[in-house]
Amino acid sequence: MSRIALVTGGTRGIGAATALVLKQAGYRVAVTYAGNEAGAQRFREATDIPAYQWSVADFAACQRGVDRLATELGPVEILVNNAGVTHDSMLHKMTHEAWESVIGIDLGGCFNMCRAVIGGMRARSFGRIVNIGSVNGQQGQVGQANYAAAKAGILGFTKALALETASHGITVNAIAPGYTATDMVTAVPAAILETIVARIPVGRLGKPEEIARAVLFLVADEAGFITGSTLSVNGGQHME
């Protein structure tokens, strides 16, 4: 039987592309979404992929959601932590609520979801976790102290969890996408978007499917010797 993969924030953008690529590769896929029921329904109808509603920032909801999914589909063997938000502002204007929201969803959600699945993965001696970071977690970005901090935190979290689980058949890796043609990025004013693209050596935004294919590579059974790594998919914008 094919392995079960769960993609958080999986009804649009990079998450939706990842869910589709995994399904096409033969995985049994489910996604989560936070609140856009109409969008989730369109996604279900278009893909025939089940979508479950809960906030990844809610620890108890993540536990309940993973338990429900295990009952209805089977235990989560592959987790892609993709859910995230932005609330951009210069730090001297940033509200406490904007800080807490981004840290709670982007970084806290990563912990909450991993905590919900890690026990089962250890018991089965198999697991694949991919955490979606960002180029701005590697290089920083003006007006994104909250987002950059959360995404940088994901990279450290990934390495620590990889060390804890390496002997249990579980790999934990991160992908740091560059600017990708999602709704969030394409909503940026055209003049600003032009300056962003001008700093990308390949001369364009990434495609969600390009990030998804990187996820597909890392979750394969055959990728068991890759753990604690960050795969940068950014068109050459940032190299390290």
Backbone as CSV, one residue per row, in Angstrom:
resi,resn,N_x,N_y,N_z,CA_x,CA_y,CA_z,C_x,C_y,C_z
1,MET,0.844,-1.201,0.000,0.000,0.000,0.000,0.876,1.246,0.000
2,SER,0.502,2.259,-0.770,1.302,3.473,-0.875,1.305,4.234,0.448
3,ARG,2.355,4.975,0.670,2.515,5.712,1.920,1.570,6.907,1.978
4,ILE,1.216,7.299,3.194,0.286,8.397,3.414,1.067,9.667,3.719
5,ALA,0.778,10.712,2.962,1.448,12.000,3.104,0.441,13.065,3.486
6,LEU,0.831,13.930,4.415,-0.006,15.049,4.842,0.741,16.341,4.555
7,VAL,0.072,17.255,3.852,0.641,18.555,3.506,-0.173,19.630,4.204
8,THR,0.441,20.392,5.090,-0.305,21.463,5.752,-0.359,22.692,4.840
9,GLY,-1.451,23.434,4.969,-1.650,24.570,4.071,-1.630,24.126,2.628
10,GLY,-2.340,23.038,2.362,-2.161,22.346,1.094,-3.199,22.596,0.023
11,THR,-4.034,23.610,0.168,-5.084,23.815,-0.829,-4.748,24.878,-1.869
12,ARG,-3.591,25.518,-1.739,-3.188,26.506,-2.741,-1.674,26.671,-2.719
13,GLY,-1.163,27.331,-3.736,0.250,27.668,-3.786,1.170,26.462,-3.779
14,ILE,2.272,26.583,-3.056,3.260,25.513,-2.971,2.641,24.259,-2.370
15,GLY,1.772,24.419,-1.384,1.144,23.265,-0.754,0.295,22.463,-1.723
16,ALA,-0.518,23.146,-2.513,-1.371,22.457,-3.477,-0.530,21.767,-4.542
17,ALA,0.500,22.449,-5.034,1.385,21.838,-6.029,2.056,20.585,-5.460
18,THR,2.469,20.665,-4.203,3.111,19.511,-3.563,2.147,18.352,-3.427
19,ALA,0.934,18.645,-2.986,-0.068,17.588,-2.850,-0.313,16.887,-4.177
20,LEU,-0.424,17.653,-5.252,-0.678,17.067,-6.568,0.501,16.236,-7.059
21,VAL,1.714,16.745,-6.885,2.902,16.005,-7.320,3.025,14.691,-6.546
22,LEU,2.755,14.731,-5.252,2.817,13.502,-4.458,1.747,12.503,-4.886
23,LYS,0.537,13.004,-5.130,-0.524,12.107,-5.582,-0.169,11.467,-6.918
24,GLN,0.346,12.263,-7.831,0.717,11.736,-9.146,1.831,10.705,-9.056
25,ALA,2.641,10.804,-8.003,3.730,9.840,-7.803,3.265,8.569,-7.095
26,GLY,1.979,8.527,-6.715,1.441,7.314,-6.129,1.229,7.337,-4.635
27,TYR,1.507,8.461,-3.988,1.255,8.570,-2.555,-0.226,8.820,-2.295
28,ARG,-0.688,8.397,-1.129,-2.037,8.738,-0.671,-1.913,10.034,0.114
29,VAL,-2.580,11.075,-0.356,-2.317,12.423,0.129,-3.553,13.016,0.790
30,ALA,-3.318,13.763,1.861,-4.331,14.605,2.486,-3.694,15.961,2.751
31,VAL,-4.525,16.982,2.872,-4.021,18.327,3.145,-4.813,18.942,4.291
32,THR,-4.238,19.995,4.859,-4.971,20.791,5.839,-5.149,22.206,5.296
33,TYR,-6.139,22.897,5.849,-6.346,24.308,5.555,-6.871,24.961,6.820
34,ALA,-6.739,26.278,6.899,-7.097,26.984,8.127,-8.540,27.455,8.146
35,GLY,-9.003,28.106,7.063,-10.340,28.676,7.169,-11.073,28.949,5.875
36,ASN,-10.410,28.844,4.748,-11.055,29.156,3.474,-11.815,27.930,2.979
37,GLU,-13.024,27.776,3.447,-13.811,26.579,3.113,-14.142,26.519,1.628
38,ALA,-14.456,27.660,1.026,-14.787,27.657,-0.395,-13.582,27.217,-1.225
39,GLY,-12.409,27.726,-0.882,-11.206,27.330,-1.589,-10.885,25.861,-1.386
40,ALA,-11.094,25.389,-0.167,-10.838,23.975,0.121,-11.779,23.074,-0.665
41,GLN,-13.039,23.494,-0.792,-13.992,22.691,-1.548,-13.627,22.638,-3.024
42,ARG,-13.199,23.761,-3.567,-12.743,23.758,-4.965,-11.548,22.830,-5.140
43,PHE,-10.645,22.843,-4.185,-9.470,21.970,-4.250,-9.884,20.503,-4.205
44,ARG,-10.816,20.162,-3.291,-11.289,18.777,-3.196,-11.888,18.311,-4.523
45,GLU,-12.735,19.161,-5.084,-13.423,18.787,-6.332,-12.451,18.643,-7.499
46,ALA,-11.426,19.475,-7.519,-10.480,19.455,-8.640,-9.474,18.319,-8.543
47,THR,-9.176,17.879,-7.311,-8.072,16.929,-7.127,-8.483,15.591,-6.547
48,ASP,-9.667,15.536,-5.924,-10.104,14.345,-5.186,-9.147,14.011,-4.043
49,ILE,-8.530,15.041,-3.473,-7.660,14.891,-2.304,-8.418,15.391,-1.085
50,PRO,-8.511,14.604,-0.013,-9.235,15.051,1.181,-8.539,16.223,1.856
51,ALA,-9.331,17.186,2.302,-8.815,18.381,2.969,-9.452,18.487,4.346
52,TYR,-8.631,18.607,5.357,-9.078,18.675,6.744,-8.835,20.083,7.280
53,GLN,-9.791,20.597,8.040,-9.668,21.955,8.561,-9.204,21.954,10.004
54,TRP,-8.054,22.537,10.246,-7.636,22.900,11.596,-6.486,23.899,11.498
55,SER,-6.270,24.635,12.579,-5.169,25.588,12.629,-3.925,24.888,13.146
56,VAL,-2.833,24.984,12.415,-1.600,24.354,12.876,-1.047,25.058,14.105
57,ALA,-1.531,26.264,14.398,-1.104,26.967,15.603,-1.751,26.423,16.867
58,ASP,-2.745,25.562,16.712,-3.489,24.983,17.833,-2.946,23.586,18.111
59,PHE,-2.203,23.439,19.196,-1.546,22.172,19.513,-2.550,21.027,19.620
60,ALA,-3.615,21.238,20.365,-4.602,20.173,20.567,-5.308,19.825,19.263
61,ALA,-5.590,20.836,18.435,-6.253,20.578,17.150,-5.363,19.731,16.247
62,CYS,-4.068,19.957,16.283,-3.149,19.139,15.481,-3.169,17.692,15.937
63,GLN,-3.192,17.482,17.230,-3.259,16.115,17.760,-4.549,15.429,17.330
64,ARG,-5.667,16.140,17.476,-6.955,15.564,17.092,-7.009,15.297,15.589
65,GLY,-6.497,16.237,14.806,-6.540,16.079,13.358,-5.734,14.894,12.877
66,VAL,-4.547,14.719,13.412,-3.707,13.584,13.027,-4.352,12.271,13.456
67,ASP,-4.971,12.254,14.631,-5.664,11.043,15.091,-6.841,10.713,14.165
68,ARG,-7.587,11.737,13.783,-8.722,11.505,12.880,-8.247,10.984,11.529
69,LEU,-7.195,11.596,11.016,-6.667,11.164,9.730,-6.195,9.713,9.803
70,ALA,-5.560,9.341,10.914,-5.093,7.957,11.076,-6.258,6.979,11.052
71,THR,-7.382,7.388,11.640,-8.561,6.532,11.652,-9.174,6.402,10.264
72,GLU,-9.224,7.508,9.529,-9.914,7.520,8.242,-9.043,7.069,7.066
73,LEU,-7.746,7.375,7.121,-6.860,7.031,6.008,-5.725,6.108,6.399
74,GLY,-5.206,6.312,7.588,-4.042,5.559,8.053,-3.045,6.512,8.673
75,PRO,-2.004,5.990,9.296,-1.036,6.846,9.985,-0.210,7.683,9.016
76,VAL,0.131,8.890,9.449,0.930,9.795,8.623,2.374,9.302,8.604
77,GLU,2.860,8.992,7.418,4.244,8.555,7.250,5.118,9.650,6.667
78,ILE,4.486,10.599,5.993,5.194,11.718,5.377,4.472,12.993,5.781
79,LEU,5.213,13.936,6.333,4.634,15.220,6.744,5.379,16.344,6.041
80,VAL,4.619,17.202,5.377,5.183,18.397,4.759,4.608,19.611,5.478
81,ASN,5.440,20.282,6.242,5.004,21.464,6.988,5.134,22.691,6.090
82,ASN,4.033,23.033,5.452,4.013,24.126,4.492,3.199,25.328,4.965
83,ALA,2.272,25.137,5.888,1.373,26.218,6.299,2.163,27.405,6.845
84,GLY,1.769,28.592,6.417,2.438,29.787,6.905,1.690,31.042,6.519
85,VAL,1.999,32.131,7.218,1.397,33.427,6.940,2.477,34.499,6.996
86,THR,2.167,35.664,6.476,3.022,36.837,6.638,2.186,37.993,7.169
87,HIS,2.806,38.785,8.024,2.241,40.070,8.459,3.411,41.047,8.485
88,ASP,3.714,41.611,7.321,4.932,42.392,7.156,4.789,43.795,7.731
89,SER,5.876,44.242,8.347,5.927,45.593,8.893,7.349,45.848,9.387
90,MET,7.793,47.088,9.302,9.048,47.452,9.942,8.896,47.215,11.449
91,LEU,9.967,46.803,12.077,9.860,46.384,13.473,9.343,47.499,14.378
92,HIS,9.714,48.761,14.105,9.264,49.838,14.984,7.765,50.108,14.847
93,LYS,7.139,49.476,13.835,5.691,49.585,13.669,4.964,48.253,13.881
94,MET,5.711,47.177,14.034,5.099,45.847,14.126,4.344,45.682,15.439
95,THR,3.134,45.175,15.338,2.356,44.922,16.547,2.763,43.592,17.167
96,HIS,2.485,43.469,18.439,2.746,42.200,19.119,1.920,41.091,18.499
97,GLU,0.700,41.427,18.092,-0.179,40.429,17.470,0.409,39.921,16.157
98,ALA,1.009,40.813,15.367,1.626,40.396,14.101,2.812,39.478,14.365
99,TRP,3.589,39.778,15.380,4.714,38.909,15.753,4.202,37.538,16.190
100,GLU,3.268,37.530,17.111,2.773,36.274,17.670,2.096,35.413,16.614
101,SER,1.353,36.026,15.699,0.652,35.268,14.676,1.625,34.529,13.764
102,VAL,2.644,35.232,13.278,3.583,34.610,12.350,4.432,33.552,13.051
103,ILE,4.936,33.864,14.229,5.729,32.872,14.967,4.861,31.674,15.329
104,GLY,3.623,31.916,15.753,2.746,30.834,16.186,2.348,29.902,15.063
105,ILE,2.097,30.439,13.884,1.679,29.602,12.755,2.878,29.004,12.035
106,ASP,3.839,29.845,11.662,4.939,29.377,10.822,5.900,28.466,11.587
107,LEU,6.306,28.886,12.779,7.249,28.082,13.564,6.530,27.182,14.561
108,GLY,5.562,27.738,15.289,4.814,26.922,16.241,4.068,25.797,15.568
109,GLY,3.524,26.071,14.375,2.817,25.024,13.637,3.724,23.889,13.243
110,CYS,4.963,24.203,12.937,5.939,23.163,12.597,6.151,22.237,13.800
111,PHE,6.347,22.825,14.987,6.469,22.009,16.195,5.202,21.194,16.456
112,ASN,4.049,21.860,16.399,2.796,21.178,16.731,2.554,19.967,15.850
113,MET,2.781,20.112,14.557,2.540,19.006,13.636,3.572,17.895,13.801
114,CYS,4.825,18.274,13.954,5.851,17.241,14.166,5.590,16.485,15.464
115,ARG,5.195,17.207,16.484,4.911,16.554,17.776,3.761,15.562,17.643
116,ALA,2.802,15.876,16.785,1.631,15.008,16.618,1.955,13.717,15.883
117,VAL,2.978,13.727,15.035,3.263,12.535,14.220,4.507,11.777,14.650
118,ILE,5.367,12.407,15.436,6.690,11.824,15.655,6.647,10.521,16.442
119,GLY,5.712,10.405,17.383,5.624,9.168,18.153,5.313,7.974,17.271
120,GLY,4.352,8.136,16.378,3.994,7.051,15.477,5.117,6.715,14.519
121,MET,5.806,7.738,14.031,6.934,7.477,13.133,8.028,6.686,13.840
122,ARG,8.311,7.044,15.067,9.339,6.311,15.827,8.906,4.860,16.060
123,ALA,7.634,4.669,16.360,7.145,3.310,16.609,7.224,2.447,15.357
124,ARG,7.020,3.055,14.186,7.054,2.303,12.927,8.438,2.270,12.292
125,SER,9.390,3.004,12.878,10.768,3.078,12.373,10.822,3.596,10.939
126,PHE,9.945,4.532,10.647,9.980,5.179,9.332,9.257,6.511,9.411
127,GLY,9.823,7.491,8.722,9.150,8.776,8.587,9.929,9.694,7.685
128,ARG,9.208,10.580,7.029,9.812,11.622,6.215,9.125,12.936,6.582
129,ILE,9.922,13.900,7.026,9.403,15.227,7.355,10.151,16.248,6.514
130,VAL,9.402,17.098,5.847,9.988,18.205,5.085,9.350,19.493,5.580
131,ASN,10.175,20.400,6.056,9.709,21.681,6.566,10.022,22.773,5.550
132,ILE,9.018,23.547,5.182,9.195,24.580,4.173,9.649,25.876,4.849
133,GLY,10.899,26.244,4.585,11.451,27.484,5.097,11.293,28.601,4.078
134,SER,12.333,29.410,3.932,12.291,30.517,2.971,13.688,31.075,2.789
135,VAL,13.947,31.600,1.605,15.204,32.300,1.380,15.359,33.450,2.368
136,ASN,14.246,34.044,2.794,14.343,35.161,3.725,14.658,34.718,5.149
137,GLY,14.515,33.424,5.434,15.004,32.888,6.695,16.504,32.672,6.668
138,GLN,17.088,32.675,5.477,18.530,32.528,5.329,19.239,33.873,5.229
139,GLN,18.617,34.821,4.534,19.296,36.092,4.270,18.652,37.286,4.950
140,GLY,17.461,37.107,5.561,16.747,38.230,6.146,16.033,39.049,5.089
141,GLN,15.120,39.902,5.541,14.393,40.782,4.626,13.807,41.944,5.406
142,VAL,13.955,43.120,4.863,13.390,44.316,5.484,11.881,44.152,5.637
143,GLY,11.371,44.472,6.806,9.934,44.405,7.051,9.425,43.029,7.390
144,GLN,10.344,42.060,7.544,9.930,40.687,7.834,10.682,40.096,9.019
145,ALA,10.887,40.871,10.057,11.589,40.342,11.226,10.871,39.123,11.795
146,ASN,9.534,39.172,11.808,8.769,38.035,12.338,8.886,36.820,11.423
147,TYR,8.696,37.024,10.126,8.730,35.925,9.157,10.141,35.343,9.042
148,ALA,11.150,36.203,8.946,12.523,35.722,8.844,12.920,34.946,10.091
149,ALA,12.493,35.416,11.253,12.807,34.710,12.496,12.148,33.336,12.524
150,ALA,10.893,33.276,12.109,10.186,31.993,12.102,10.829,31.014,11.130
151,LYS,11.153,31.481,9.939,11.723,30.588,8.936,13.160,30.186,9.281
152,ALA,13.929,31.084,9.883,15.249,30.710,10.368,15.136,29.691,11.497
153,GLY,14.137,29.871,12.341,13.906,28.909,13.416,13.584,27.528,12.895
154,ILE,12.856,27.466,11.795,12.533,26.183,11.182,13.802,25.442,10.774
155,LEU,14.797,26.168,10.281,16.033,25.515,9.846,16.778,24.903,11.034
156,GLY,16.834,25.615,12.161,17.455,25.048,13.353,16.654,23.895,13.926
157,PHE,15.351,24.037,13.942,14.462,22.963,14.405,14.677,21.707,13.582
158,THR,14.803,21.868,12.267,14.993,20.737,11.363,16.257,19.968,11.717
159,LYS,17.343,20.670,11.956,18.606,20.007,12.270,18.529,19.264,13.598
160,ALA,17.917,19.897,14.596,17.820,19.249,15.901,16.967,17.985,15.836
161,LEU,15.817,18.079,15.182,14.943,16.905,15.091,15.581,15.814,14.243
162,ALA,16.328,16.200,13.217,17.023,15.209,12.401,18.004,14.407,13.244
163,LEU,18.721,15.067,14.130,19.661,14.364,15.005,18.936,13.422,15.957
164,GLU,17.786,13.854,16.457,17.031,13.028,17.410,16.473,11.767,16.762
165,THR,16.156,11.834,15.479,15.389,10.750,14.855,16.164,9.929,13.834
166,ALA,17.409,10.270,13.575,18.167,9.594,12.517,18.270,8.094,12.732
167,SER,18.378,7.671,13.979,18.529,6.240,14.256,17.198,5.497,14.254
168,HIS,16.110,6.210,13.979,14.779,5.600,13.986,14.176,5.513,12.585
169,GLY,14.977,5.655,11.553,14.472,5.553,10.190,13.693,6.765,9.727
170,ILE,13.865,7.889,10.431,13.122,9.117,10.118,14.104,10.163,9.606
171,THR,13.791,10.774,8.481,14.590,11.894,7.999,13.803,13.180,8.148
172,VAL,14.532,14.247,8.443,13.927,15.564,8.623,14.767,16.571,7.847
173,ASN,14.180,17.155,6.841,14.885,18.108,5.993,14.050,19.366,5.788
174,ALA,14.701,20.389,5.299,14.012,21.645,5.011,14.247,22.035,3.555
175,ILE,13.292,22.741,3.009,13.448,23.382,1.703,13.282,24.879,1.926
176,ALA,14.195,25.651,1.352,14.124,27.103,1.451,13.821,27.677,0.073
177,PRO,12.542,27.844,-0.244,12.193,28.398,-1.562,12.586,29.869,-1.675
178,GLY,12.927,30.264,-2.885,13.025,31.680,-3.177,11.656,32.223,-3.533
179,TYR,11.631,33.380,-4.147,10.354,33.992,-4.506,9.675,33.159,-5.586
180,THR,8.473,32.710,-5.256,7.736,31.752,-6.075,6.395,32.349,-6.467
181,ALA,5.914,32.022,-7.642,4.691,32.612,-8.183,3.454,32.036,-7.504
182,THR,3.258,32.420,-6.251,2.058,32.080,-5.500,1.186,33.325,-5.374
183,ASP,-0.031,33.141,-4.869,-0.923,34.290,-4.688,-0.279,35.359,-3.807
184,MET,0.446,34.919,-2.762,1.048,35.859,-1.822,2.103,36.727,-2.502
185,VAL,2.914,36.121,-3.363,3.994,36.863,-4.016,3.463,37.713,-5.167
186,THR,2.580,37.155,-5.975,2.091,37.906,-7.135,1.179,39.065,-6.733
187,ALA,0.744,39.092,-5.470,-0.054,40.220,-4.981,0.810,41.434,-4.652
188,VAL,2.136,41.252,-4.639,3.049,42.369,-4.378,2.924,43.388,-5.512
189,PRO,2.932,44.679,-5.206,2.846,45.694,-6.264,3.868,45.453,-7.369
190,ALA,3.457,45.719,-8.597,4.274,45.373,-9.767,5.661,45.997,-9.708
191,ALA,5.768,47.232,-9.270,7.079,47.892,-9.229,8.027,47.191,-8.262
192,ILE,7.493,46.762,-7.124,8.323,46.056,-6.145,8.685,44.668,-6.671
193,LEU,7.715,44.013,-7.327,7.977,42.681,-7.871,9.082,42.734,-8.923
194,GLU,9.114,43.776,-9.687,10.170,43.929,-10.693,11.545,43.992,-10.047
195,THR,11.657,44.692,-8.929,12.954,44.783,-8.246,13.346,43.441,-7.647
196,ILE,12.355,42.669,-7.200,12.634,41.332,-6.664,13.178,40.428,-7.755
197,VAL,12.490,40.396,-8.891,12.915,39.525,-9.990,14.295,39.936,-10.504
198,ALA,14.589,41.216,-10.466,15.887,41.699,-10.941,17.040,41.152,-10.103
199,ARG,16.752,40.740,-8.862,17.808,40.201,-7.990,17.932,38.685,-8.083
200,ILE,17.120,38.058,-8.920,17.158,36.598,-9.071,17.976,36.268,-10.319
201,PRO,19.098,35.596,-10.179,19.973,35.364,-11.332,19.300,34.677,-12.518
202,VAL,18.364,33.767,-12.297,17.720,33.110,-13.441,16.679,34.016,-14.103
203,GLY,16.375,35.149,-13.487,15.543,36.154,-14.130,14.050,35.929,-14.083
204,ARG,13.573,35.139,-13.148,12.128,34.898,-13.052,11.787,34.406,-11.656
205,LEU,10.482,34.390,-11.361,9.996,33.751,-10.145,10.040,32.235,-10.310
206,GLY,10.107,31.534,-9.200,9.987,30.087,-9.243,8.551,29.665,-9.492
207,LYS,8.389,28.418,-9.859,7.060,27.841,-10.028,6.768,26.929,-8.833
208,PRO,5.526,26.934,-8.324,5.209,26.043,-7.210,5.600,24.592,-7.480
209,GLU,5.442,24.158,-8.721,5.766,22.760,-9.062,7.253,22.479,-8.916
210,GLU,8.093,23.490,-9.051,9.532,23.288,-8.879,9.874,23.016,-7.412
211,ILE,9.175,23.674,-6.519,9.361,23.390,-5.098,8.807,22.004,-4.776
212,ALA,7.656,21.687,-5.359,7.012,20.394,-5.106,7.903,19.227,-5.511
213,ARG,8.603,19.374,-6.626,9.467,18.279,-7.069,10.648,18.071,-6.120
214,ALA,11.085,19.144,-5.476,12.132,18.999,-4.463,11.609,18.226,-3.256
215,VAL,10.365,18.502,-2.871,9.739,17.733,-1.788,9.669,16.254,-2.160
216,LEU,9.222,15.978,-3.376,9.094,14.592,-3.834,10.417,13.844,-3.715
217,PHE,11.501,14.500,-4.055,12.823,13.892,-3.941,13.148,13.539,-2.494
218,LEU,12.879,14.446,-1.567,13.285,14.239,-0.183,12.424,13.229,0.564
219,VAL,11.175,13.010,0.133,10.299,12.092,0.874,10.408,10.648,0.391
220,ALA,11.156,10.415,-0.662,11.260,9.061,-1.207,11.883,8.105,-0.203
221,ASP,11.464,6.851,-0.249,12.102,5.829,0.579,13.606,5.801,0.335
222,GLU,13.989,6.065,-0.913,15.394,5.972,-1.294,16.234,7.149,-0.798
223,ALA,15.601,8.148,-0.175,16.325,9.330,0.298,16.717,9.216,1.763
224,GLY,16.864,8.012,2.241,17.107,7.786,3.664,18.446,8.248,4.185
225,PHE,19.388,8.602,3.313,20.706,9.057,3.765,20.808,10.582,3.769
226,ILE,19.679,11.244,3.495,19.648,12.710,3.501,18.815,13.158,4.689
227,THR,19.438,13.774,5.675,18.684,14.285,6.816,19.423,15.464,7.426
228,GLY,18.656,16.389,7.977,19.224,17.595,8.560,19.683,18.614,7.534
229,SER,19.282,18.428,6.291,19.747,19.303,5.216,18.719,20.379,4.889
230,THR,19.210,21.475,4.339,18.354,22.519,3.782,18.632,22.611,2.293
231,LEU,17.616,22.353,1.501,17.732,22.423,0.050,17.210,23.781,-0.409
232,SER,18.097,24.595,-0.948,17.710,25.925,-1.427,17.229,25.832,-2.867
233,VAL,16.023,26.343,-3.112,15.445,26.348,-4.453,15.047,27.790,-4.733
234,ASN,16.031,28.586,-5.180,15.799,30.025,-5.220,16.312,30.729,-6.471
235,GLY,16.626,29.960,-7.524,17.073,30.592,-8.762,18.424,31.262,-8.667
236,GLY,19.199,30.896,-7.632,20.520,31.474,-7.468,20.551,32.761,-6.666
237,GLN,19.409,33.148,-6.084,19.344,34.418,-5.357,20.224,34.413,-4.109
238,HIS,20.315,33.280,-3.433,21.118,33.199,-2.217,21.827,31.856,-2.215
239,MET,23.129,31.875,-2.019,23.919,30.638,-2.028,24.745,30.580,-0.742
240,GLU,24.807,29.364,-0.162,25.649,29.186,1.009,26.099,27.742,1.099
